[in-house]
Structures are given as C-alpha cells and as structure tokens.
Amino acid sequence: MPENVATNGVNAGKPADEVQGQPMTEQPKKKFRRGITNETRTVSRLKYDESLANRVNGLFTGVIDSVDVQEVTINAGSDGMPQFAGETIPVFIVNFHSLHDTPEKWRWAYIRLMAVESTADTIPFAKDAWKVDNVNAMIKHLLDVCYLQGRQLTPEEEDALTLPFEDFSVTDDNKFVYEPVDVKEVIAGYKQVFSNAAAMLNGTWNLEPNAAPKPCYVNKDGKKTWYWLKLLRFVKNKNKWQPVIRGGNSTGDLGFPTFIGTGIIEKWEKEVVPTLRVDPSKESIIPQKWETKPSAPANPMGVAGGVPVGGVNPIFGGAPDMNVGQAPVDYSQFQDPTASDEMPF
C-alpha cells in the first residue's frame, strides 16, 4: 500500500505518513551529538547579489537544494499572531542555491510559508482571506513548475492538499459565517497540507515500500534541475519603493516577492526565453531609497500566513544567517546572444 497519504475523510488530521488506517511508519531516531561533521557550518551562508542577474531579464538562476517542513514556536507575548502565541506551528521551507561549482561559493535564497490563523477575517471573501489564498497559491505555483509540469492534480492529490478543518459555513443567502476551530486543529491541518506538498516535491508521495524517492527537482540523470528565480530587493506600492525583505540587517536583501504575480520560478531551458520578467517600473533588484517607517507596507511581512516568501519574521526570529556575496559569476551562457549590456532596471 502506498505511503505518505494524508487526506480528508478517514485520514483527516492524521500525520502525513499515516495512511488509510495503516500505523504510522516508525522512523529511526536521529542522534544529536556535539562534534565536527560534514554538516558543521563554519561560515554564514552567502546571499545572491545583483551581479548574478541575467542582463536581459533581470532574473537569477539556481536549483532547489531541499524542501522541508520545520517547526517554530511563536513568542508567548506576540501581538502579530495572537492566536498562535506560545504555540509551535509548521513552516514550509524551500531552499535554493546558485549554480556555483562548489558549496562554499553557493548563494542562497528561500521560500518560507507559515500556517495562517483561523479568524473571522481569514474565511473566504473576508478582508484577510488573501493570507490563506497566498499560501495556497505559492505552494500550487511550486507544484505547477516542479511537480505537475502541465498536468492537473488528481482528486487524491487535491484531497491531500486541502485543509481538513472547516472554519466557516455558508448561509442560504450565500453568506460566509465564521465557525471557530480549536487552534491545535488549525495547526495540525496546515502541518498535514505542508507535509503532503513537501512529499510530492521530494518524491515520497505515494512511494511504494522500499522504493527510492525521486525528487521532482532532480532530473533523470540525477542532477538538480535549473530554474529561473525572480528575486527582488524592492517593489513599488502606491508609487513608493518598499523592500521585499525586512528585518534587521536583512532589510533590502534580494528575496522572492511575497505575492506570485506572474510567477517567481520557472524551469530553465537552453535557448528558450523565459516568460518571467522583472518589471523595471515597479520591481528592482538594486537598492532604492525608501521610507524607513512607511505608513502602508508594500508586502505585509510577518502577517500573511506568517512568513513572507523569502523574508524575515520578527515574531519568531530572523532568516538563516547569510553574508552578502561579492564575487560575480559569468552566466553568459544563459543569456540571449542578441541582448544588449544594459540591465532592465
């Protein structure tokens, strides 16, 4: 029987590896010891910088290093996510790195998505419904590009990616009414969806016993698939520049936009012009002047399904520590040979 299926109905709310009434798969307990290993990090991770951008379209290139679901505990006194204050919630994380030939030269970028509080304002058509919609849209975008690759989700996959709790009802006159749900049920629901999405991307979804997982971001030759990445420093909101990433020393760093728009990643194909573009009228990969205390932030970082895409959430701490990369890389082989040397911003 296939593994890693957690859906609505009889499996609602069960862990992602508990399937159709089968007992949870026993996982070997990981040993944590102090010492020097291959995973010991000696320096902070390097960041992407604009010298790595394609001169034609302003995009970057990279591969998916890992897809994971981790957990963070929200500060008990947090005002930003009061329903989750003191709770441990799931975080959906996709790590990308550049195409440098050695790990010590890799530049890093990431997508992080958190569970969304269930309130009267986050049900369908309410003023904060976009928080839930944005998390769903971001995961679907990743699945479209990496996993589905042109096909539709099956009913089983749709079921596994649907939140198992219902926090609203619909009246006879088609009005949506909030129905309170226990916070732990909300957290478990997001963990289920995140875990199933990660399983699809990592190749463990419906994996037969003893079969080797095949992540969808690794090609048939065992090499990681190359992607175009749309990383920005600033976007315009109400005709004013606002940083995509905010939080301490990371403010103004390159990161994925919070909202998908026309897309944030696309499969790289030789001699194929990507459909992704940087719009220089409202998007910038270079630093811009901005108001340090804006009245209306361009992207509500740390509010939407919590973590902004590629951003920093002050509720539970900052992003992975990274240093700004300095050495440029020659990506001329990825560029349109008819392009000029001018960058589109």
C-alpha positions in Angstrom: 0.0 0.0 0.0 1.4 3.4 -0.8 2.8 5.6 1.9 2.6 9.3 2.8 -1.1 9.9 2.1 -3.0 12.1 4.5 -6.3 13.4 3.2 -9.8 14.4 4.3 -12.3 11.9 5.5 -11.0 9.0 7.4 -7.5 10.4 7.4 -8.3 14.0 8.3 -5.9 15.4 10.8 -3.6 12.3 10.8 0.2 12.7 10.3 1.3 12.7 6.7 2.8 9.3 6.9 -0.2 7.6 8.5 -2.2 6.2 5.6 -5.7 4.7 5.2 -5.8 3.2 8.6 -2.2 1.9 8.5 0.0 2.5 11.5 2.5 5.4 11.3 5.8 4.4 9.8 8.4 4.0 12.6 11.2 6.5 11.9 14.7 5.9 13.2 15.6 8.3 15.9 18.2 10.8 14.9 21.2 11.1 17.2 22.2 14.6 18.1 25.8 14.8 19.2 28.3 17.6 19.6 31.3 17.4 17.3 32.6 18.2 13.9 30.7 16.6 11.0 30.1 17.3 7.3 27.1 19.4 8.3 29.1 21.7 10.6 28.7 25.2 9.3 31.9 27.3 9.5 30.8 30.5 7.8 27.5 32.2 7.2 25.6 31.5 4.0 26.3 33.8 1.1 23.4 35.8 -0.4 22.5 36.4 -4.0 23.5 39.8 -5.3 22.6 41.7 -8.5 25.9 40.8 -10.2 24.5 37.3 -10.7 21.4 38.6 -12.5 20.8 37.9 -16.2 21.3 41.1 -18.1 18.4 40.5 -20.4 15.6 39.8 -18.0 16.9 40.6 -14.5 16.3 37.0 -13.3 18.6 34.8 -11.4 19.4 31.1 -11.8 19.6 28.3 -9.2 18.5 24.9 -8.1 16.3 23.6 -5.3 18.5 22.3 -2.5 15.8 21.0 -0.2 12.1 21.1 0.6 11.2 20.6 4.3 8.6 21.2 6.9 10.0 22.5 10.1 8.5 23.9 13.3 8.9 27.2 15.2 7.4 28.3 18.5 5.7 31.7 18.4 6.7 34.0 21.3 4.1 33.9 24.0 3.7 37.7 24.1 3.4 38.1 20.3 1.0 40.6 19.0 1.5 39.7 15.4 -0.1 36.3 15.6 -2.0 36.2 18.9 -3.9 33.0 18.2 -0.6 31.2 17.8 1.2 32.9 20.7 3.0 30.2 22.7 2.2 27.5 20.1 4.5 25.5 17.9 3.5 25.8 14.2 4.7 24.3 11.0 6.8 26.2 8.4 7.1 25.1 4.8 10.6 25.8 3.6 12.2 25.6 0.1 15.9 26.3 -0.1 17.5 27.4 -3.4 21.2 27.9 -4.2 23.1 29.3 -7.1 24.9 27.3 -9.8 28.4 27.8 -8.5 30.5 24.7 -8.8 31.4 24.3 -5.1 29.2 24.5 -2.0 31.3 27.2 -0.3 30.5 29.6 -3.2 26.8 28.9 -3.3 24.4 31.9 -2.9 21.2 31.1 -1.1 17.6 32.1 -1.3 14.5 30.6 0.2 10.7 30.5 0.4 9.1 30.1 3.9 5.4 29.8 4.5 3.7 29.5 7.8 0.3 28.5 9.0 -2.4 31.2 8.9 -4.6 31.9 11.9 -8.2 31.0 11.6 -10.3 34.1 12.3 -13.5 35.7 11.1 -11.2 37.8 8.9 -9.5 34.9 7.1 -12.5 33.0 5.9 -13.4 33.2 2.2 -14.1 36.7 0.9 -13.2 38.3 4.3 -10.7 41.1 4.3 -7.7 38.8 5.2 -8.7 35.8 3.1 -5.7 36.7 0.9 -3.4 35.3 3.7 -4.8 31.8 3.2 -5.0 32.2 -0.6 -1.4 33.4 -0.8 0.0 30.3 1.0 -2.1 28.1 -1.2 -1.2 29.9 -4.4 2.6 29.8 -3.6 2.5 26.0 -3.0 0.5 25.4 -6.1 2.9 27.5 -8.1 5.8 25.4 -6.9 3.9 22.2 -7.7 2.9 23.5 -11.2 6.5 24.3 -12.1 8.3 21.3 -10.4 5.8 18.5 -9.8 2.8 18.7 -12.1 4.6 20.1 -15.2 1.5 20.7 -17.2 -0.9 18.1 -15.8 -3.8 18.6 -13.3 -3.9 17.5 -9.7 -5.7 14.2 -9.2 -8.7 14.1 -6.8 -6.4 12.3 -4.3 -3.8 15.0 -4.5 -6.4 17.7 -4.2 -7.8 16.0 -1.1 -4.3 15.8 0.4 -3.7 19.5 -0.2 -7.0 20.6 1.3 -7.2 21.9 4.9 -9.0 19.2 6.9 -10.8 21.7 9.1 -13.8 23.9 8.2 -13.9 27.3 9.9 -16.8 28.7 8.0 -20.4 27.8 7.0 -22.5 29.2 4.1 -26.0 30.5 4.8 -28.9 30.1 2.5 -28.3 33.5 1.0 -24.6 32.6 0.3 -23.0 34.5 3.1 -19.9 33.1 4.8 -20.1 32.8 8.5 -17.1 32.1 10.8 -17.1 28.9 12.7 -14.4 28.8 15.4 -11.9 25.9 15.3 -9.5 24.8 18.0 -6.1 26.3 17.4 -4.4 22.9 17.6 -6.7 21.6 14.9 -5.7 24.5 12.7 -2.0 23.9 13.3 -2.4 20.2 12.6 -4.3 21.0 9.4 -1.5 23.1 8.0 1.1 20.6 9.0 -0.8 18.0 7.0 -1.0 20.1 3.9 2.6 21.3 4.2 3.8 17.7 4.7 1.9 16.4 1.8 3.1 19.2 -0.5 6.7 18.5 0.6 6.3 14.8 0.0 5.1 15.5 -3.6 8.1 17.7 -4.3 10.5 15.3 -2.6 9.3 12.2 -4.4 7.9 10.4 -1.3 4.3 10.9 -2.1 2.6 7.5 -2.7 6.0 5.9 -2.6 5.9 2.2 -2.7 7.6 0.3 0.1 11.4 0.0 -0.3 11.3 2.3 -3.4 13.9 5.1 -3.7 12.4 8.6 -3.6 12.9 10.7 -6.7 12.5 14.4 -6.0 10.8 16.2 -8.9 13.6 18.9 -8.8 16.2 16.3 -9.8 16.4 15.2 -13.4 16.7 11.6 -14.7 20.5 11.9 -14.7 20.5 12.6 -11.0 21.4 16.2 -11.5 19.4 19.1 -10.0 17.1 20.9 -12.4 18.0 24.5 -13.1 15.4 27.2 -12.5 15.0 30.9 -13.3 14.4 32.7 -10.0 12.7 36.1 -9.6 14.5 37.7 -6.7 13.9 41.4 -5.9 15.1 43.9 -3.5 12.3 46.5 -3.8 8.8 46.7 -5.2 6.6 49.8 -5.6 3.5 50.3 -3.6 1.5 53.5 -4.1 4.3 54.8 -6.1 6.8 54.3 -3.3 9.7 51.8 -3.1 9.4 49.2 -0.3 11.8 46.4 0.5 10.8 42.9 -0.3 12.7 41.6 2.8 12.5 43.4 6.1 14.1 42.7 9.4 17.4 43.9 10.9 20.4 43.6 8.7 18.5 41.6 6.1 16.3 44.6 5.1 16.6 45.3 1.4 18.2 41.9 0.6 17.3 40.1 -2.5 14.3 37.7 -1.9 11.3 36.2 -3.6 8.3 38.5 -3.8 5.6 37.8 -1.2 2.9 37.7 -3.9 3.3 35.5 -7.0 2.1 37.9 -9.7 3.2 36.4 -13.0 5.4 33.8 -11.2 8.6 33.6 -9.2 10.3 30.5 -10.6 10.4 28.9 -14.0 12.3 25.9 -15.3 15.5 26.9 -17.2 15.7 25.5 -20.7 18.5 26.0 -23.1 17.8 28.6 -25.8 14.3 29.1 -24.5 13.4 32.7 -23.4 11.7 32.6 -20.0 8.2 34.1 -19.6 9.3 35.6 -16.2 10.4 39.2 -16.3 11.4 41.9 -13.9 9.1 45.0 -14.5 11.5 48.0 -14.0 8.6 50.3 -13.4 7.7 48.6 -10.1 10.3 46.0 -9.4 14.0 46.4 -8.7 17.0 44.1 -8.0 19.1 47.0 -6.9 18.8 49.2 -3.8 16.3 52.0 -3.8 15.5 54.9 -1.5 12.6 54.2 0.7 10.8 55.4 3.8 12.1 53.6 6.8 8.8 53.8 8.6 6.2 53.5 5.8 2.5 54.1 6.6 1.5 51.3 4.3 3.9 48.5 3.7 4.2 47.1 0.2 4.1 43.5 1.5 2.7 42.7 4.9 5.7 40.8 6.1 5.2 38.6 9.1 1.4 38.7 8.8 0.4 36.7 5.8 0.4 33.1 6.5 3.1 34.4 8.6 6.4 34.3 6.9 6.8 36.4 3.8 8.3 34.5 0.9 12.0 34.8 1.4 11.5 37.3 4.1 12.2 37.7 7.8 9.5 37.3 10.5 10.2 39.3 13.7 7.7 37.2 15.6 10.0 34.2 16.0 13.3 35.5 14.7 15.2 36.2 11.6 16.3 34.4 8.5 19.1 32.0 8.3 22.4 33.9 8.8 23.9 34.8 5.4 26.6 37.1 4.2 26.5 39.2 1.1 28.2 37.5 -1.7 30.8 39.6 -3.6 32.3 37.6 -6.4 30.4 37.8 -9.7 29.7 34.8 -11.8 29.8 34.6 -15.6 26.3 33.4 -16.6 26.7 34.5 -20.3 25.8 31.0 -21.5 22.3 31.6 -20.2 21.8 34.9 -21.9 20.1 35.9 -25.2 23.0 36.4 -27.6 21.2 39.4 -29.1 20.9 41.2 -25.8 22.5 44.5 -25.0 24.6 45.1 -21.9 22.0 47.3 -20.3 20.1 45.9 -17.3 16.4 46.4 -17.3 16.1 48.5 -14.1 
